Amino acid sequence: MGSFSIPLSGMSAAQDALQSVSNNLANINTDGFKDQNLLFSDVFAQAGATNGAGNPMQTGLGVTEAGTVSDFTEGTLNPTGISSNMAISGTGYFVVQDSNGASEYTRAGDFTTNNAGFLTTPSGQLVLGYPAVNGVVNTSAQLQPLQVGLGETTPAVATSNIQITANLDANTGVGGSGPVSTLTVYDSLGSPHTLTVNYTMTAPNTWTYAVTIPGADVTAGGTGNVTIGSGTLNFNGSGDLTSTTGVTPISIPTLTDGATAPMAIGGPFGTAASPTITQTASANATSATNQNGYPSGTLQSYSVESDGTIEGVFSSGASLALGQVAVATFPNEQGLDQLGNNSYGSTVASGSAVIGVPGTGGAGTIVGGSVEQSNVDIATEFSKLIVAQQAYSANAKSVTTFNQISQATLQMVQ
């Protein structure tokens, strides 16, 4: 009977190989799927006998399946143009959460959004990442489901800092005026207010400035402008800002719309080490103004940056981070447990997941609006298919031959 068990083990191994190839071909269009190969090992009888040379005498008893090896090389990244889709270029896995709250890992980034605006896999698992508050991502926080639903609103953020880039004409006479800088700032309710900055030369290389706001914007402000900040700008002979003196910080008093007051604003000319204002023999001009406040708005669109940051664009014109996708890596990818639905689970063999920001700690970067395709190569699979088929046929022929020998032996006995 041993003569039959050996080719039968070969037929069983060839059948397993055919199943593996069939599974690879079936998933050739499955996003993030990784090609799999079966490993086989030979089986030998343990014998104590030795030949005349003292070498052990062992007889082969067939073949057995030793394990499965996955090819984790990166598949082709296919652009889809869909904001919720993303792919990992390099090492790593997206972290997702199943309905029981357990973490799973996947390379398939064909994500979509559910009716609550959360990023999910096609099977409903929530995509996890680092949360953002008022556009600031906290990578020290616990992973949370990422919400990117269009129409999501963001509260207004009051301006806390302004910056003015300007030049004061060095040829201006004492008592003369410089450029008039104007910019719009926002209070805690998102209401806009126009600030005006006026400059006056009080001595060579010395200018005073005054920041004003329309009186109608503040209680008891009257019909004119109200000064809410002032100071002196001191320049050297090269036109560089060396210091600011006598500064009254910008502080807006109680506003008529009931916004939080007083409203303190930092800036606006940088520092002596990094100034944004100069005094040269060029025309008075304000070349740029910036501020960090914005009104409330609704999410209009979003995109995923290479570091996993989901950048949202709101109707207010503000561009804010909605969160940041996390990426997990493992000490031994071959030890991952295949859970189905393009997902993997960590095991003792794989080691614990090392979760971090894309592009750091050996993790790959994110390609937004794309998905990773299967890395199955159809030509290679057909070659493997032919080999497995021939192996099955050869072992089946061995069974037939052994059967013929057995029949002949029985006939001789009779």
Backbone hydrogen bonds, N-H to C=O, Kabsch-Sander energy under -0.5 kcal/mol:
donor,donor_aa,acceptor,acceptor_aa,energy
4,F,1,M,-0.8
5,S,1,M,-1.8
6,I,2,G,-1.6
8,L,4,F,-1.9
9,S,5,S,-2.0
10,G,6,I,-1.6
11,M,7,P,-2.5
12,S,8,L,-2.4
13,A,9,S,-2.3
14,A,10,G,-2.5
15,Q,11,M,-2.3
16,D,12,S,-2.2
17,A,13,A,-2.3
18,L,14,A,-2.4
19,Q,15,Q,-2.2
20,S,16,D,-2.2
21,V,17,A,-2.5
22,S,18,L,-2.6
23,N,19,Q,-2.4
24,N,20,S,-2.2
25,L,21,V,-2.7
26,A,22,S,-2.3
27,N,23,N,-1.3
28,I,25,L,-1.4
30,T,27,N,-1.7
31,D,29,N,-0.6
32,G,372,E,-1.8
33,F,30,T,-1.9
37,N,69,V,-2.7
39,L,67,G,-3.3
41,S,64,T,-2.8
43,V,62,G,-2.6
45,A,59,T,-2.2
47,A,45,A,-0.8
51,N,55,N,-2.5
54,G,51,N,-2.0
57,M,49,A,-2.5
58,Q,56,P,-0.7
61,L,43,V,-3.8
62,G,43,V,-0.7
64,T,41,S,-2.6
66,A,39,L,-2.8
67,G,39,L,-1.5
69,V,37,N,-3.2
71,D,35,D,-3.6
72,F,70,S,-0.9
78,N,76,T,-0.7
78,N,371,V,-3.3
80,T,369,G,-3.0
81,G,369,G,-2.0
83,S,81,G,-0.5
85,N,82,I,-1.4
86,M,109,G,-1.9
87,A,367,V,-1.7
89,S,87,A,-0.6
89,S,365,T,-3.1
90,G,88,I,-0.9
93,Y,328,A,-1.7
94,F,106,T,-3.1
95,V,326,A,-0.7
96,V,94,F,-0.6
96,V,104,E,-2.7
97,Q,126,L,-2.3
98,D,102,A,-2.5
101,G,98,D,-2.0
104,E,96,V,-2.9
105,Y,344,Y,-2.2
106,T,94,F,-1.8
107,R,342,N,-0.5
109,G,107,R,-0.7
111,F,109,G,-2.3
112,T,120,T,-2.6
114,N,118,F,-2.0
117,G,114,N,-2.0
119,L,146,L,-2.8
120,T,112,T,-3.2
121,T,125,Q,-2.4
124,G,121,T,-2.2
126,L,97,Q,-2.1
127,V,119,L,-2.4
128,L,95,V,-3.0
129,G,144,Q,-2.2
130,Y,324,Q,-3.1
132,A,322,L,-0.6
133,V,136,V,-2.4
136,V,133,V,-1.6
137,V,135,G,-0.6
138,N,131,P,-2.5
139,T,137,V,-0.7
141,A,138,N,-1.2
144,Q,129,G,-2.9
146,L,127,V,-2.0
148,V,117,G,-3.4
148,V,146,L,-0.5
149,G,117,G,-0.6
151,G,299,L,-1.8
152,E,149,G,-1.8
154,T,297,G,-2.4
157,V,294,Y,-2.5
159,T,186,Y,-2.9
162,I,266,G,-2.4
163,Q,290,N,-2.4
164,I,268,P,-3.3
165,T,288,A,-3.0
166,A,164,I,-0.6
166,A,276,T,-1.5
167,N,285,A,-2.7
168,L,278,T,-2.8
170,A,280,T,-2.4
172,T,169,D,-1.7
175,G,201,M,-3.7
176,G,173,G,-2.6
178,G,199,Y,-1.9
181,S,179,P,-0.7
181,S,197,V,-2.3
182,T,180,V,-0.5
183,L,195,L,-1.9
185,V,193,H,-3.0
187,D,191,S,-2.0
190,G,187,D,-1.8
193,H,185,V,-2.6
195,L,183,L,-3.0
195,L,193,H,-0.6
196,T,212,T,-2.2
197,V,181,S,-3.2
198,N,196,T,-0.5
198,N,210,A,-2.3
200,T,208,T,-2.4
201,M,176,G,-2.5
202,T,200,T,-0.6
202,T,206,T,-1.7
203,A,206,T,-1.5
206,T,203,A,-2.6
207,W,233,L,-2.3
208,T,200,T,-2.9
209,Y,231,G,-2.4
210,A,198,N,-1.9
211,V,229,G,-3.3
212,T,196,T,-2.8
213,I,226,V,-2.0
215,G,224,G,-3.2
217,D,214,P,-1.8
218,V,215,G,-1.1
219,T,254,T,-2.3
221,G,218,V,-1.4
226,V,213,I,-3.1
228,I,211,V,-3.1
229,G,211,V,-1.0
230,S,248,T,-1.5
231,G,209,Y,-1.5
232,T,245,T,-2.4
233,L,207,W,-4.0
234,N,232,T,-0.5
234,N,243,S,-2.6
235,F,205,N,-2.8
236,N,240,D,-2.1
239,G,236,N,-1.9
241,L,277,I,-0.5
242,T,234,N,-3.4
243,S,234,N,-1.4
245,T,232,T,-1.9
248,T,230,S,-3.1
250,I,265,I,-0.7
251,S,228,I,-2.2
252,I,263,M,-2.6
255,L,259,A,-0.5
256,T,217,D,-2.3
258,G,255,L,-1.5
263,M,252,I,-2.5
264,A,262,P,-0.8
265,I,250,I,-2.4
266,G,160,S,-2.7
271,T,274,S,-1.2
276,T,269,F,-1.8
278,T,166,A,-1.9
279,Q,239,G,-2.1
280,T,168,L,-0.9
282,S,280,T,-2.3
285,A,167,N,-1.8
287,S,165,T,-1.9
287,S,285,A,-0.6
288,A,165,T,-1.6
290,N,163,Q,-2.4
292,N,161,N,-1.4
294,Y,157,V,-2.0
297,G,154,T,-1.3
299,L,152,E,-2.7
300,Q,313,V,-3.1
301,S,313,V,-1.5
303,S,311,E,-1.8
305,E,303,S,-0.5
305,E,309,T,-3.0
308,G,305,E,-1.9
310,I,323,G,-2.9
311,E,303,S,-2.7
311,E,309,T,-0.8
312,G,310,I,-0.6
312,G,320,L,-3.5
313,V,301,S,-3.0
314,F,312,G,-0.5
314,F,318,A,-2.7
315,S,298,T,-2.4
317,G,314,F,-2.2
320,L,312,G,-2.1
320,L,318,A,-0.5
321,A,135,G,-0.5
322,L,310,I,-3.5
323,G,310,I,-0.7
324,Q,130,Y,-2.0
325,V,308,G,-2.7
326,A,128,L,-1.3
327,V,356,G,-2.3
328,A,93,Y,-2.8
329,T,354,V,-2.0
332,N,350,S,-1.9
335,G,332,N,-1.2
336,L,333,E,-2.0
337,D,345,G,-3.0
338,Q,336,L,-0.5
339,L,337,D,-0.6
339,L,343,S,-2.4
340,G,343,S,-0.8
343,S,340,G,-1.6
344,Y,105,Y,-2.8
345,G,337,D,-2.5
350,S,335,G,-0.7
351,G,347,T,-1.8
354,V,329,T,-2.9
355,I,353,A,-0.7
356,G,327,V,-2.4
359,G,364,G,-1.4
360,T,357,V,-1.6
363,A,360,T,-1.9
364,G,91,T,-3.7
365,T,89,S,-1.8
366,I,306,S,-2.6
367,V,87,A,-2.9
368,G,304,V,-0.6
368,G,366,I,-0.6
369,G,85,N,-2.4
370,S,367,V,-0.7
371,V,78,N,-2.0
373,Q,76,T,-3.1
373,Q,371,V,-0.5
375,N,33,F,-1.7
378,I,376,V,-0.6
381,E,377,D,-2.2
382,F,378,I,-2.1
383,S,379,A,-1.7
384,K,380,T,-2.2
385,L,381,E,-2.3
386,I,382,F,-2.1
387,V,383,S,-2.0
388,A,384,K,-2.5
389,Q,385,L,-2.3
390,Q,386,I,-2.5
391,A,387,V,-2.3
392,Y,388,A,-2.2
393,S,389,Q,-2.2
394,A,390,Q,-2.6
395,N,391,A,-2.3
396,A,392,Y,-2.3
397,K,393,S,-2.2
398,S,394,A,-1.6
399,V,395,N,-2.0
400,T,396,A,-2.1
401,T,397,K,-2.4
402,F,398,S,-2.7
403,N,399,V,-2.3
404,Q,400,T,-2.3
405,I,401,T,-2.3
406,S,402,F,-2.5
407,Q,403,N,-2.6
408,A,404,Q,-2.3
409,T,405,I,-2.3
410,L,406,S,-2.4
411,Q,407,Q,-2.1
412,M,408,A,-1.8
413,V,409,T,-1.9
414,Q,410,L,-2.1
